[in-house]
Structure formats: C-alpha cells, structure tokens
Amino acid sequence: MKPGVSDVVAATKKPIVVILSALILVGCGQESNKTQERMSEVERLYSEEYYFKPDGDIYLSVILKIQKDTNEVEGDARGIYRHLIYNDLTSTKHDVPYIYLNIYDENGHFLFQLSYDYRKGEFLKGQRPHY
C-alpha cells in the first residue's frame, strides 16, 4: 500500500514539532541563565539586608532582614529594580521575567509594590502585592 498525502504531511509535521520544541527549550534555558546572572548580582549587592524569593512568574518578593527607614527601603528597592529588571537611567530592559517587586518588612508584612511605567518614565508604588 502506498502512503497517502495525509501520511506524508503527518510524517513531515513531526520533525518540525520536535525542532520547534527543542528551540523553545533552549531559549528558555538561556533566559533562566540570564535571570540567574542578574539575581546573583542583586544578591551580591543586597543580600546582607534582604532576602529574595520568586513569587509566581512576574513577581519577586524582597524581604528585609533588619529594620530600616522606609525612605531607605524605597531607595534600595529602586536600586534592586534597576539592577534586576529595568534601568531607567540607561533605558535598558533586562531579559528577566520579573515586572514587580513586592517589598516586605522584617516581620513579613507587606510594605509596597514597585514597578516601572515605561511610557511615563517613572517608578510606580503599589499598595497591594498582586493585581
């Protein structure tokens, strides 16, 4: 029995699906390496005063280890954001999945959420951890 057109089409789709799947996996692996590099840099700079914990796909929890002044915490949060997610001074978006920093005090109480509005060119301070 000769293979039909549908058999040939089905046979050619399988290698394409395998190749596309492999490319997606390789791309995801590289992105996570970039994220790990950025996180290592942020941890090197801020780990004496903060813990870092991913919270879902786009949120990063930043938890104080010691009590600090609110203005100082906000300044640190902007520094963390610039190193990890987006540098507003150079207009550079880093290749990481995070968009929001959720900031918590040393007792685990939510303080504020930090994000950046690219259109307005300013940091935004939210009052709840998830929207």
N, C-alpha and C positions, 0 to 999 in steps of 0.2 A: 504494500500500500504506500502511495506517495504522500508525503506530508502536504497538508493544505496550507493556504495562505495564513490562516489563523494560527497554525502551528509555528510557522516561520516568524510571524510577528511576536508571538508569545516567547519564543526562544531568544529573540533579539532584545526584548524588554528586560529579561532577567539580568544580563550583564550590565545594562545601563543602570538599573536599580542598585546593583551591587556597587558599581563605581560611584554613583551619587552618594550612597550611604557611607562609603569609605571617605569621600571628600568631606562630608559633613562631620564625621567623627574626627578627622584630622584637624579641621578648622576649629572645632570645639576644644580640642586638646591644646592648641596653640593659644586660644583665648584664655583658657584657665591658667596657662603658664604666665601670660601677661598679667592676669589678675594676681597670681601668687607673687610675682615680682613687685607689683605695686604695693600689695599688702605687706610684704617683707620690709619695704622701705618705710611705710607708715608705722609698722610695729617697731622698727629700729628707732624712729624719731619720737614715738609717743607711748611706747609700752610701759614706761616707768609710771605713768599716770592713768593709763586707760587700758581696758580690756576691749577686744574686738570680737564680735560674733555675728556671722551672717544670719539674716532673718528673712528667709524667702529669697526670691530671685533678685529683687531690686533694692532691698533694704539691708543696711548694715547697722547693727546695734553697737554703740560706743558707750562703754560703761566706765564711769570714774572709779579709780582705786582709792582716791583720797578726796577729802572735801576741798573744793576750790570755789573761788568767787565766780559768780555767774558770767560776768563780762570776760573773764579769763577763759572760761569754758567755751563761750561762744567764739572767741578768737582762735582757740585750739581747734574747734570744730571746723572753722573756715580753713585753717591750715591743713587739717586732715582731708577735707574735701578737695582742696587744691592739689595735694599730692596724689590722692587716690582716684578722683572722678573727673574733675574739670578745673583747669587753671584759668581763672578769669583774667589774670594778668597777661597771659600769653594767648588767650582764646584757644586753648588746646583741650579737646575732649579725649580722655584716656580710654583705652579699649578695655573697659571693665563693665560688668553687668549692673553695678550699683548706680542708683539715681538718688536715693535718700539716705541720710544719716539720721538715725534715731538716737538721741543723746539721753543717757540715764545717769542719775546721781549714784553715789557710792552705796546707797541702800536699794538700788534697783528701781527707784521711782522715775517715771518719765519726766524729762525737763522740756525738751523741744525737738522738733524735726528740722533738719537743714536740707535744703535743695537749692537749685540754681535755675533762674529763669534766663535762658539764653537770649530771648528776644529783648527783654528789658535790661539785661546785663547786670543783674543783682541777685544776691542771695535771698532766699525766702525762708522764713522761720515759721514752721507749722506748730499747732498746739495739740496734735494727736499723732500717734505713731503710725497709723495706717489710714489711708484714704480710699 
